[in-house]
Amino acid sequence: MFRYIFLIIVLSVSTFGATLNLSMSANPSRINPILSTDSASGQISGWIFNGLFKYDKDGNIITDLASSYSFENRTTLIVKLKKNVLWHDGEPFSADDVLFTYETITSPKIFTPYATNFKKVKRVEVLDKYTLKITYKEPYFKALEIWMMGVLPKHLLENEQDLMSAQFNKNPVGTGPYTMGELKISQDIILSVNKNYFDEVPKIEKIHYQFVPDPTTSFYMLQQKKLDIGGLTPIQIDRQIDQKFHNEFSIYEQPSFSYTYLGFNLKSEKFKNKKIREAIALAIDKKQIIDILFFGHAQACNGPFLPGTFAFNEKVTTPSTDIKKAKELLKSLGYDEQNRFVFEVITNANNSTRVNTAQIIQHQLQKVGIEMKIRVMEWQAFLNTVVHPRKFEAIIMGWGLALMPDARSIWHSSSDVTGGFNFVGFNNKKVDTLIEKGEVTIDQNRLSKIYKEIFQQIVDENPYIFLYIPNNITAVNNNIKNVTPSLIGVMHNQQEWIKIEE
């Protein structure tokens, strides 16, 4: 009996005083949610700050700092705030902090790409200490999502002369589940549990981010159990881990929030005819690309929006490779072995997967008599001299995918401008109309129908050949309990995790 009690005590101590060991490959720049534009800064900021809303494990929007919300009408949102929230320094959180954050994001003194999300906001009013009234210029389909932005503490920053270079960005104070000491370049970051957290207090006391810029070193540290969580590449999971690793780690695999595509310059005479784009699509074997490059750890991409979300059109599938039909289409356009269709594709040198993708596609297109030349360039030169000025016939690039997609930036004709993301010059009046209609639709079911139609229209036009969505492969130390995968990844319920120290 005494031995049993002793074991319970030891287990309790090791569980609630544990450290979660993670790695980061780049230095965070500013730990400030409205200025965090790099992934490292955004990841750290996510532990320290909260927004009014967040995503649940299934990608649905739920409350965070908000306790409830309601729409008075299609352009007026009332948000009630939680009353038991404290900043890390012990000061109470209130509606004034939200108003201050909004005014800061939209201030001309602040340079942040997130400001564009708030262009549809007409005004924000504080009705009382815990109630906000947000009025939009017109109905806005992202009326809730934009308030996932982390909220800043007014009492610490209202007199700050230059937030861009403020010391706060290295010594952040938020409302989140973890607190942090000072940020030092190229050094580890230690996060400590916020015992006054308004929601469920995490059971893991510390998070230790080790600065490991080399992915090979990171993989080695994971194998040595110096890291509790790490990403694996397809070749690592298939060829470089042994049974001991499988015994010590659980492996979670799911589609990433990104895709790679072959895009055509639709203003080029070569690609104005839809049939030539269709012939290329029929000649490409996506499964072969996935098998060669990812050992099967990816899936064919069927269109512009994330599978599993309201915008994804499950009825649209990738056409089967059809060499015969591709040749027939080419012949109808006047191309054959004596008069080959020739074009050049350009991609960036620092992404070997894209370069290898180009080489595989080059080989596949040869089977139907198409000659595809490949040019590889340094990333910044690629962007500045090829992509932005639209000096290409075809490109291989990729996009990140969002749970709440915004089709305007890539697919609306208004984005076919210098600096815009509609690089390929896609111009479809029906798609423009659907995008505009979706932007003022706040009913999720109606928005889903609109976006599924956008999905269908884009795929029918073949401005891109949507190639593949790589899988995210994550290894988690088996000493960590209560890990459950979800649409938004394994970290969604970290507050419930328990780590048994060896």
Beta strands, then each sheet from edge to edge (+ up, - down):
strand 1: 19-24
strand 2: 53-55
strand 3: 61-63
strand 4: 66-73
strand 5: 76-81
strand 6: 121-128
strand 7: 131-136
strand 8: 178-180
strand 9: 189-193
strand 10: 206-211
strand 11: 229-231
strand 12: 249-255
strand 13: 258-264
strand 14: 298-300
strand 15: 341-348
strand 16: 370-377
strand 17: 394-400
strand 18: 464-477
strand 19: 480-481
strand 20: 498-499
sheet 1: 1+ 10+ 9- 8+
sheet 2: 2+ 3-
sheet 3: 4+ 5- 7+ 6-
sheet 4: 11+ 18- 12+
sheet 5: 11+ 18- 13+ 17- 15- 16-
sheet 6: 11+ 18- 14+
sheet 7: 19+ 20-
end
